[in-house]
């Protein structure tokens, strides 16, 4: 499983993880990366901070972070590079996905050939 974060994205995610630490807990705080049906192109990226992995999650570590990927999302995320951008008009995570056959202008939604569900308009 190859999911990569740029240095900027990893820094931002580690900051979020530190900001959610609860004293006295034994959580395995990590980042869950996934794909859900939705968005204007059919699939939508999902990033969330979670306390522990699901039993079926693929688990790996990068940049001192635990990364969890559900097995159904894994083929659609293989080789993805996640970055974080900040500009006058945009701030947030961006996704460079070699599996995407097309993407929406929002950058958060993509299709992947014939396995893509129907999209929902951005408006």
The 8 nearest C-alpha neighbors of each residue, nearest first, counted from 0:
[[1, 77, 2, 73, 78, 57, 76, 74],
 [0, 2, 78, 77, 3, 79, 76, 80],
 [1, 3, 79, 78, 80, 77, 0, 76],
 [4, 2, 80, 81, 79, 1, 5, 78],
 [5, 3, 81, 80, 9, 8, 82, 6],
 [4, 6, 82, 8, 7, 9, 81, 3],
 [5, 7, 9, 8, 10, 4, 82, 62],
 [8, 6, 10, 5, 9, 83, 11, 82],
 [9, 7, 83, 82, 11, 5, 10, 6],
 [8, 10, 12, 6, 11, 7, 4, 13],
 [11, 9, 7, 13, 8, 12, 6, 14],
 [12, 10, 14, 8, 9, 13, 7, 15],
 [11, 13, 15, 9, 14, 10, 8, 16],
 [14, 12, 16, 10, 15, 11, 9, 17],
 [15, 13, 11, 17, 12, 16, 18, 10],
 [16, 14, 12, 18, 13, 17, 11, 19],
 [15, 17, 13, 19, 18, 14, 12, 20],
 [18, 16, 14, 19, 15, 20, 13, 12],
 [17, 19, 15, 16, 20, 14, 13, 21],
 [18, 20, 16, 17, 21, 15, 28, 48],
 [21, 19, 17, 18, 22, 16, 28, 24],
 [20, 22, 24, 19, 23, 26, 18, 25],
 [23, 21, 24, 20, 25, 19, 26, 17],
 [22, 24, 21, 25, 26, 20, 27, 19],
 [25, 23, 26, 22, 21, 20, 27, 50],
 [24, 26, 27, 23, 22, 28, 21, 50],
 [27, 25, 50, 28, 24, 51, 21, 20],
 [26, 28, 51, 50, 29, 25, 52, 65],
 [29, 27, 50, 26, 49, 51, 16, 48],
 [28, 30, 65, 49, 66, 48, 27, 64],
 [29, 31, 48, 66, 47, 67, 49, 32],
 [32, 30, 67, 47, 46, 68, 66, 48],
 [33, 31, 46, 68, 45, 67, 30, 47],
 [34, 32, 45, 72, 68, 44, 31, 69],
 [33, 35, 44, 72, 45, 43, 42, 36],
 [36, 34, 43, 42, 37, 44, 33, 45],
 [37, 35, 42, 41, 43, 116, 34, 38],
 [38, 36, 42, 41, 43, 118, 35, 119],
 [37, 39, 108, 43, 41, 40, 119, 42],
 [38, 40, 119, 118, 120, 121, 41, 108],
 [41, 39, 118, 109, 110, 108, 38, 103],
 [40, 42, 118, 116, 37, 117, 38, 110],
 [43, 41, 36, 37, 109, 108, 35, 38],
 [42, 44, 108, 38, 35, 37, 34, 107],
 [45, 43, 34, 107, 33, 35, 108, 46],
 [44, 46, 33, 34, 32, 43, 47, 35],
 [47, 45, 32, 31, 33, 30, 44, 48],
 [46, 48, 31, 30, 49, 45, 32, 29],
 [47, 49, 30, 29, 31, 28, 50, 16],
 [50, 48, 29, 51, 28, 30, 47, 31],
 [51, 49, 28, 26, 27, 29, 48, 52],
 [50, 52, 27, 49, 28, 26, 53, 29],
 [53, 51, 56, 67, 54, 50, 49, 27],
 [52, 54, 56, 55, 51, 69, 67, 57],
 [53, 55, 56, 52, 57, 51, 69, 58],
 [54, 56, 53, 57, 69, 70, 52, 68],
 [57, 55, 69, 53, 68, 54, 67, 58],
 [56, 58, 68, 67, 69, 70, 55, 59],
 [59, 57, 67, 66, 56, 68, 65, 60],
 [58, 60, 66, 65, 67, 61, 57, 64],
 [59, 61, 65, 64, 66, 63, 62, 58],
 [60, 62, 64, 63, 65, 59, 66, 3],
 [61, 63, 64, 9, 60, 6, 4, 13],
 [64, 62, 61, 60, 65, 13, 9, 66],
 [65, 63, 61, 60, 62, 66, 29, 13],
 [64, 66, 29, 60, 59, 30, 67, 61],
 [67, 65, 30, 59, 29, 60, 58, 31],
 [66, 68, 31, 58, 57, 56, 30, 52],
 [69, 67, 57, 32, 56, 31, 33, 70],
 [68, 70, 56, 72, 71, 57, 73, 33],
 [69, 71, 73, 72, 56, 68, 57, 55],
 [72, 70, 69, 73, 74, 75, 34, 68],
 [73, 71, 34, 33, 70, 75, 69, 74],
 [72, 74, 70, 76, 75, 71, 77, 68],
 [75, 73, 77, 76, 72, 71, 70, 98],
 [76, 74, 73, 72, 77, 98, 111, 34],
 [77, 75, 73, 79, 74, 78, 72, 2],
 [76, 78, 1, 74, 79, 75, 73, 0],
 [77, 79, 1, 2, 76, 97, 80, 96],
 [80, 78, 96, 2, 76, 95, 77, 3],
 [81, 79, 3, 95, 4, 94, 2, 82],
 [82, 80, 94, 4, 93, 3, 5, 95],
 [81, 83, 8, 93, 5, 92, 4, 94],
 [82, 84, 92, 8, 91, 7, 93, 85],
 [85, 83, 90, 91, 92, 82, 86, 93],
 [86, 84, 90, 89, 91, 83, 87, 88],
 [85, 87, 89, 88, 90, 84, 91, 83],
 [86, 88, 89, 85, 90, 84, 91, 83],
 [89, 87, 86, 90, 85, 84, 91, 105],
 [90, 88, 86, 85, 87, 91, 84, 92],
 [91, 89, 85, 84, 86, 88, 92, 83],
 [92, 90, 83, 84, 93, 85, 89, 82],
 [91, 93, 83, 82, 84, 81, 94, 8],
 [94, 92, 82, 81, 83, 91, 106, 95],
 [93, 95, 81, 80, 96, 82, 92, 79],
 [96, 94, 80, 79, 81, 97, 93, 82],
 [95, 97, 79, 98, 99, 94, 80, 78],
 [96, 98, 99, 78, 79, 95, 77, 100],
 [99, 97, 96, 75, 111, 100, 76, 77],
 [100, 98, 111, 101, 110, 96, 97, 109],
 [99, 101, 111, 110, 112, 98, 102, 109],
 [102, 100, 110, 99, 109, 103, 111, 40],
 [103, 101, 109, 108, 110, 106, 40, 104],
 [102, 104, 105, 108, 106, 40, 109, 39],
 [103, 105, 106, 102, 107, 108, 39, 121],
 [104, 106, 103, 107, 108, 102, 121, 39],
 [107, 105, 104, 103, 108, 102, 93, 94],
 [108, 106, 105, 43, 44, 109, 103, 93],
 [107, 109, 43, 38, 40, 42, 103, 106],
 [110, 108, 102, 40, 42, 101, 99, 103],
 [109, 111, 40, 101, 115, 99, 41, 100],
 [112, 110, 99, 100, 115, 98, 114, 113],
 [113, 111, 114, 100, 115, 110, 99, 101],
 [112, 114, 115, 111, 116, 110, 100, 117],
 [113, 115, 112, 111, 116, 110, 41, 117],
 [114, 116, 110, 113, 111, 41, 112, 117],
 [117, 115, 41, 118, 114, 36, 42, 37],
 [118, 116, 41, 115, 119, 40, 37, 39],
 [117, 119, 41, 39, 40, 38, 37, 116],
 [118, 120, 39, 38, 121, 37, 117, 41],
 [119, 121, 39, 122, 118, 38, 40, 37],
 [122, 120, 39, 119, 38, 105, 103, 118],
 [121, 120, 119, 39, 38, 105, 118, 104]]
